[in-house]
Amino acid sequence: MSAIDERRRFERTSTSIRVEITHAAFGTIIGFAHDISDGGASVKIDNQPLPPIGTLVDVKFRKMVGAINLEPVRMRVMHENRNVVGLMFI
């Protein structure tokens, strides 16, 4: 199954949630999810390097006040386009 097929298997919900993407090699990158589904999230990252495709990262989603998930969730970087990365829950 191609990445495009995978992205369309789940209904997407538009949002603007702060996302903290963490990896030992590059520290923490801050972005904003502009859509999210049961399969993953599309995250816009400004003025920071994008993590390489295939990288496993730990992700926290945050509301204006408090975290949506207290413990980070493991996700994989599936694609990138300009300053947007596609993350898939694993």
N, C-alpha and C positions, 0 to 999 in steps of 0.2 A: 504494500500500500504506500502511495507517495505521501509526502508531507502535506500536500494540498488536501488530499482525501482526509487525512487525520484531522486537519484544522476544521474541516466542515462537518465532522461527525458530531460535534457538540454545539449547542446553541450558545451564541456569544451575548454577553451583556455589556453594554457601554458603561464605563465607570471612570473615575479619576482617583485612584488609590495610590498612595505613596508606597513604593517598593524598595526594599533594601536587599540587594543581591551581594552575597558574600562568598569569597573563595580565598583560600590561603595564599594563592599566588598573586592576587591583586587587591586584597582587602575588601572594602565595601563600596559598591557603586549604588548611587541613589537614582531612581527613576520613577515614572508614574505609569501605572497600568491604564491603558485607554480602552481595553476590553478584556474580559475574563470569561472563562467557561470551565466546565468540569474537566476539560483536557489540559488547560493551561492559560497563559496570559500573554498579551502583546504589551511590551513595556517600552516606553519612550525614554531614552537616556540622552541628556544634553551635556555637552562639554566634558565628557569622560570617555575613555576608551571602552569599546564594546568587548565583552568576553567572547572568546572563540567558540564557533559552532562545535557542539558535542561536549562542551564543558559541563560538568555536574556542579551545581551551585546550591547554596542554602539561601532561601528566600523568606523574608518577613513582609507581610502586607500590613500597612498601618493606616488607621483612620486619622482624622484631625486630632482626636483625643484617644490615645491608647492603641494597642495592637489588635489586629483581627486574629492573628495567630501568635501566641506567646512563644512557641517553639518554632524554629525555622522549618520550612518544608523543603525537601530535596526536589530540584527541578533540573532539566537538561536544556541547554541552549540549542534550539532546533534550527533557527535561521536568523539572519540579520539583514536589514535593508536600511541604508543610511544610518539614522540614529534610533532605529527600532529593533528590538530583539524579540523573537518568539520563544517563550519558555513553556516546556511541557512538564506537567506533574509526573513523577515516576513512583 
